[in-house]
């Protein structure tokens, strides 16, 4: 927009300068020609009296002095004699011999002839020629000055237009930057109310919208945190029930599960609080440690259901750009799908490898397979919420990686690429 405004002003001022300077340049040339003609006419008028009365000898001296003084060709045609600059008797001279004075354009310039009557030997004619160089004397310099001033005025107009356009575009650019920052979840971004009245109104509306979004998100996250906090009571009851079991191994396993669930709930509360306060640190964790921990947790259930579990993990640390809680939730969702949608004794594997594009987590099973459409949020192939795969997908995309499902007759393969911080 700034460049378009500048080009518009440049085109407008250029057309105005052309419309103004071209006629003025032609006028300057005409004035210069008329000035040279008037000067030449005045020179020959100064000797009209001598031509009408003086004898040829005295008149020759007068004409030669005038030619030397003016530097212009001046010729006096007497009956049977020519004085001054040698010149042929042109048609204009012949016409002036009848008593007329005239100015005509010729190939060599502007010809001025004055007829003089009253000489005893017959009429005389005074002729001079204004050359194109004399007629255009000073015209080029005047044109340079005019077009230089025109170019200066055009440049000044473009400069003023650019400054004005910049004062208009800068607030609009600021609005664009603020909108992009808001789109990137930087909810504290605000626009400065600058520029024209309309732009200031838009900035105020955008700031109000950003504040309203921040309030709504704060209320939503508070509700999530409160809802998560309500889970503590049934978790406490579950831990007490687990401690009351007679089987110590079973009691320890259920207590560990309750502790893990409580840690997940606590992490969810803290995460919601941090986002509400706007204090979000860059997420990162050691993928090797998180995957090993969750694989060990699910290995117990795999043993109970007769499933063969193969774990192949690259040595750590393997830093990735996602929090430990989010990665653990994604792994639990994927492994939970394996147990929920495959029959008992179905083998599955968990592999973590390092690749140029990041850290690759692969979970494969030999069950009936799942369609790729299940990756959409809320879509379920069975009696579930349909959120598990979407949680894993969002965790992969949040780290800058990708998520894909490869289904087939011999099972399903879920592949998560986690970006590095």
C-alpha positions in Angstrom: 0.0 0.0 0.0 2.8 2.4 0.8 4.5 1.8 -2.6 1.1 2.2 -4.4 0.5 5.5 -2.7 4.0 6.7 -3.6 3.5 5.6 -7.2 0.2 7.3 -7.4 1.6 10.6 -6.2 4.6 10.2 -8.5 2.3 9.7 -11.5 0.0 12.5 -10.5 2.8 15.1 -9.9 4.6 14.0 -13.0 1.5 14.5 -15.2 1.0 17.9 -13.5 4.6 18.9 -14.1 4.4 17.8 -17.7 1.1 19.7 -18.3 2.7 22.8 -16.7 6.3 22.6 -18.0 5.7 21.7 -21.7 3.6 24.8 -22.5 5.9 26.9 -20.3 9.0 25.6 -22.2 7.3 26.4 -25.5 6.5 29.9 -24.2 10.1 30.4 -23.2 11.3 29.5 -26.6 8.7 31.8 -28.2 9.7 34.7 -25.9 13.4 34.1 -26.8 12.6 34.2 -30.5 10.5 37.3 -30.1 13.2 39.0 -28.1 15.8 38.2 -30.7 13.5 39.5 -33.4 12.8 42.7 -31.5 16.5 43.3 -30.9 17.3 42.7 -34.6 14.4 45.0 -35.7 15.7 47.7 -33.4 19.2 47.4 -34.8 18.0 48.0 -38.4 15.6 50.6 -37.4 18.5 52.6 -36.0 19.9 53.1 -39.5 16.7 53.8 -41.4 17.3 57.5 -41.4 20.8 57.2 -42.7 19.7 54.8 -45.4 17.1 57.3 -46.6 19.4 60.3 -46.7 23.1 59.4 -46.6 25.3 58.9 -49.6 26.5 55.3 -50.3 30.1 55.9 -49.0 29.0 57.2 -45.6 26.2 54.6 -45.5 28.7 51.8 -46.1 30.8 52.8 -43.1 27.7 53.0 -40.9 26.5 49.6 -42.0 29.9 48.0 -41.5 30.1 49.5 -37.9 26.6 48.1 -37.1 27.5 44.6 -38.4 30.7 44.6 -36.3 28.8 45.8 -33.2 25.9 43.4 -33.4 27.6 40.4 -35.0 24.5 39.8 -37.1 24.4 39.9 -40.9 22.9 43.2 -42.0 22.6 44.1 -45.7 21.4 47.3 -47.3 20.2 46.9 -50.9 20.5 50.2 -52.9 19.5 50.5 -56.5 22.4 48.9 -58.3 24.5 48.5 -55.1 24.7 46.2 -52.0 26.2 47.4 -48.7 27.1 45.4 -45.6 27.0 41.6 -45.5 26.8 40.0 -48.9 23.4 38.5 -49.5 21.2 37.6 -52.5 18.0 39.5 -53.2 15.4 37.2 -51.7 11.7 37.3 -52.5 11.2 39.1 -49.2 13.7 41.8 -50.3 12.0 42.2 -53.6 8.7 42.6 -51.9 10.1 45.1 -49.4 11.4 47.2 -52.3 7.8 48.1 -53.0 7.5 49.9 -49.7 6.6 47.0 -47.3 8.3 45.8 -44.1 7.9 42.2 -43.1 9.3 39.3 -41.2 9.4 35.9 -42.8 10.8 32.4 -41.8 13.4 31.0 -44.0 15.6 28.0 -44.0 18.5 29.9 -42.4 16.4 31.6 -39.7 14.1 34.5 -39.4 14.5 37.1 -42.1 13.6 40.8 -41.3 13.3 43.3 -44.2 12.5 47.0 -44.0 11.7 49.0 -47.0 13.0 52.6 -47.1 11.5 55.2 -49.5 12.6 58.7 -50.3 16.1 58.2 -51.7 16.8 60.1 -54.9 18.1 57.0 -56.7 15.1 54.8 -55.7 13.8 52.7 -52.8 16.3 50.9 -50.5 15.8 47.7 -48.4 17.5 46.9 -45.1 17.8 43.1 -44.4 19.0 41.2 -41.4 18.8 37.5 -40.5 18.1 36.1 -37.0 19.8 32.7 -36.9 18.3 29.7 -35.0 21.2 29.9 -32.5 20.5 33.6 -31.7 16.7 32.9 -31.5 17.3 30.0 -29.1 19.9 31.9 -27.0 19.3 31.0 -23.3 16.4 28.6 -24.1 18.4 25.5 -23.2 19.5 27.0 -19.9 15.9 28.0 -19.1 14.6 24.6 -20.0 17.2 22.9 -17.7 16.2 25.2 -14.9 12.5 24.6 -15.4 12.8 20.8 -15.7 15.2 20.8 -12.8 12.7 22.6 -10.6 10.0 20.3 -11.9 12.0 17.2 -11.0 12.7 18.7 -7.6 9.0 19.4 -7.0 8.2 15.8 -8.1 10.8 14.4 -5.7 9.5 16.6 -2.9 6.0 15.4 -3.6 7.1 11.8 -3.6 9.0 12.3 -0.3 6.0 13.9 1.4 3.7 11.2 0.0 6.1 8.5 1.3 6.2 10.1 4.8 2.4 10.4 4.8 2.0 6.8 3.6 4.4 5.6 6.2 2.4 7.4 8.9 -0.7 5.6 7.7 0.9 2.2 7.0 2.9 1.9 10.3 -0.2 1.6 12.5 -1.7 -0.9 10.0 1.5 -2.9 10.1 1.4 -2.8 13.9 -2.1 -4.2 13.8 -1.0 -7.0 11.5 1.9 -7.8 13.8 -0.4 -7.8 16.9 -2.9 -10.1 15.1 -0.1 -12.6 14.2 1.1 -12.5 17.8 -2.4 -13.2 19.1 -2.7 -16.0 16.6 0.5 -17.5 18.1 -1.1 -17.5 21.5 0.7 -14.4 22.7 -2.4 -13.0 24.4 -0.6 -10.1 26.1 0.1 -8.4 22.7 -1.7 -5.1 22.3 -1.8 -2.5 19.4 -0.9 1.1 19.9 -3.8 3.5 19.0 -2.0 5.5 16.4 -2.7 6.9 12.9 -6.0 8.0 11.4 -9.2 7.8 13.4 -10.4 4.7 11.6 -7.1 2.8 12.3 -7.3 3.9 16.0 -10.8 2.5 16.2 -9.6 -0.8 14.7 -6.7 -0.9 17.2 -9.1 -0.4 20.1 -11.4 -3.1 18.8 -8.5 -5.5 18.4 -7.2 -4.8 21.9 -10.7 -5.3 23.3 -11.0 -8.6 21.4 -7.6 -9.7 22.8 -8.6 -8.8 26.3 -11.9 -10.7 25.9 -10.2 -13.8 24.6 -7.7 -13.7 27.5 -10.6 -13.4 29.9 -12.5 -16.3 28.3 -9.4 -18.5 28.2 -8.6 -17.7 31.8 -12.1 -18.7 32.9 -11.9 -21.9 30.8 -8.6 -22.9 32.3 -9.8 -22.1 35.8 -12.7 -24.5 35.2 -10.2 -27.1 33.9 -8.1 -26.6 37.0 -11.1 -26.8 39.3 -12.4 -29.9 37.6 -9.0 -31.5 37.8 -8.8 -30.6 41.5 -12.1 -32.4 42.1 -10.4 -35.6 41.1 -8.2 -35.6 44.1 -11.0 -36.8 46.4 -11.7 -40.0 44.5 -8.0 -40.5 44.1 -7.5 -40.3 47.8 -10.3 -42.9 48.3 -8.7 -45.1 45.7 -5.3 -44.9 47.4 -7.0 -45.8 50.7 -8.7 -48.8 49.1 -5.4 -49.9 47.6 -3.6 -49.7 51.0 -6.3 -51.9 52.5 -5.7 -54.8 50.1 -4.1 -57.9 51.6 -2.0 -58.7 48.6 1.0 -56.4 49.1 2.1 -56.6 45.4 -1.4 -55.7 44.2 -1.6 -52.9 46.8 1.7 -51.5 45.7 0.7 -51.6 42.0 -2.6 -49.9 42.6 -1.0 -47.3 44.8 1.7 -46.6 42.2 -1.1 -46.2 39.6 -3.0 -43.8 41.9 0.2 -41.9 42.5 0.8 -41.6 38.7 -2.7 -40.4 38.2 -2.4 -37.9 40.9 0.8 -36.6 39.4 -0.9 -36.3 36.1 -3.8 -34.3 37.7 -1.3 -32.1 39.5 0.6 -31.5 36.3 -2.7 -30.6 34.6 -3.6 -28.1 37.3 -0.1 -26.5 37.2 -0.2 -26.3 33.5 -3.6 -24.6 33.4 -2.4 -22.2 36.1 0.7 -21.3 34.2 -1.1 -20.6 31.0 -3.7 -18.5 32.8 -1.0 -16.4 34.3 0.8 -16.1 31.0 4.0 -17.6 32.3 4.6 -20.4 29.8 8.2 -21.6 29.6 9.5 -23.5 26.5 8.4 -27.1 26.8 11.1 -29.8 26.7 11.8 -33.2 28.2 13.9 -36.3 27.8 12.0 -38.5 25.5 14.0 -41.6 26.4 13.3 -41.3 30.1 9.5 -40.6 29.6 9.1 -43.5 27.1 11.0 -45.9 29.4 8.9 -44.9 32.3 5.6 -45.4 30.5 6.7 -48.6 28.9 7.5 -50.0 32.3 4.1 -48.9 33.6 2.2 -50.6 30.8 4.5 -53.7 30.9 2.7 -54.9 34.0 -0.7 -54.8 32.4 0.8 -56.4 29.3 2.0 -59.3 31.4 -1.4 -59.7 33.0 -3.2 -59.9 29.6 -0.6 -62.2 28.1 0.7 -59.7 25.6 4.3 -59.9 24.4 5.9 -56.4 24.7 9.1 -55.5 22.8 10.8 -52.3 24.0 13.7 -50.9 22.0 14.8 -47.5 23.1 17.7 -45.4 22.0 20.0 -44.4 24.9 19.2 -41.0 26.4 19.1 -38.2 26.9 16.9 -37.5 23.9 15.6 -33.9 24.3 12.4 -33.0 22.5 10.3 -29.8 22.4 7.3 -31.1 24.3 6.7 -31.3 28.1 7.0 -34.6 29.9 3.3 -34.5 31.0 2.1 -34.1 27.4 4.4 -36.8 26.0 3.4 -39.2 28.8 -0.3 -38.5 28.1 0.3 -39.1 24.4 2.1 -42.4 25.1 -0.6 -43.5 27.6 -3.3 -42.7 25.0 -1.6 -44.8 22.3 -0.8 -47.7 24.5 -4.3 -47.6 26.0 -5.7 -47.9 22.5 -3.6 -51.0 22.0 -5.2 -52.6 25.1 -8.7 -51.3 24.3 -8.9 -52.2 20.6 -6.9 -55.5 20.3 -7.7 -58.8 21.9 -5.6 -60.2 24.7 -2.3 -61.9 23.9 -1.8 -59.6 20.9 1.9 -58.7 20.8 3.0 -55.1 20.4 6.2 -53.1 20.4 7.5 -49.7 21.6 10.5 -48.3 19.8 12.3 -45.0 20.2 15.0 -44.0 17.6 17.0 -40.9 16.7 16.6 -39.5 13.2 17.7 -36.4 11.3 14.2 -34.9 11.6 14.0 -35.5 15.4 13.2 -38.4 17.7 10.9 -41.1 16.3 8.5 -43.0 18.5 6.9 -46.0 16.9 4.2 -48.1 18.5 3.1 -51.2 16.5 0.7 -54.0 17.2 -0.5 -57.1 15.4 -4.1 -56.5 16.0 -7.0 -56.0 13.5 -5.7 -52.5 12.6 -7.4 -49.1 12.7 -8.5 -46.8 10.0 -6.5 -43.5 9.5 -9.7 -41.5 9.9 -9.6 -42.1 13.7 -6.9 -39.4 13.9 -9.6 -36.7 13.8 -10.6 -35.3 17.2 -13.8 -36.9 18.6 -13.8 -39.8 16.1 -13.8 -43.2 17.7 -13.8 -46.7 16.3 -15.3 -48.1 19.5 -16.8 -47.1 22.8 -14.4 -44.3 23.6 -14.1 -40.5 23.6 -12.1 -40.4 20.4 -9.6 -38.0 21.9 -6.6 -40.3 22.5 -5.1 -40.1 19.0 -5.8 -36.4 18.8 -3.8 -35.9 22.0 -0.9 -37.7 20.5 -1.2 -35.8 17.2 -1.2 -32.4 19.0 1.8 -33.4 21.1 3.7 -34.2 18.0 2.7 -31.1 16.2 3.4 -28.9 19.2 7.0 -30.1 19.1 7.3 -29.3 15.4 7.0 -32.9 14.3 4.3 -35.0 12.7 2.0 -37.9 13.5 0.8 -40.7 11.2 -1.0 -44.0 11.4 -0.2 -46.9 9.0 -2.9 -49.5 9.1 -2.9 -52.9 7.5 -4.1 -56.5 7.7 -1.2 -57.5 9.9 -1.7 -54.7 12.5 -1.3 -51.0 13.0 1.7 -48.8 13.3 1.6 -45.4 14.9 4.6 -43.2 14.2 5.3 -40.0 16.1 8.1 -37.6 15.1 9.0 -35.4 17.9 11.0 -32.2 17.1 14.1 -31.2 19.0 14.2 -28.0 21.1 
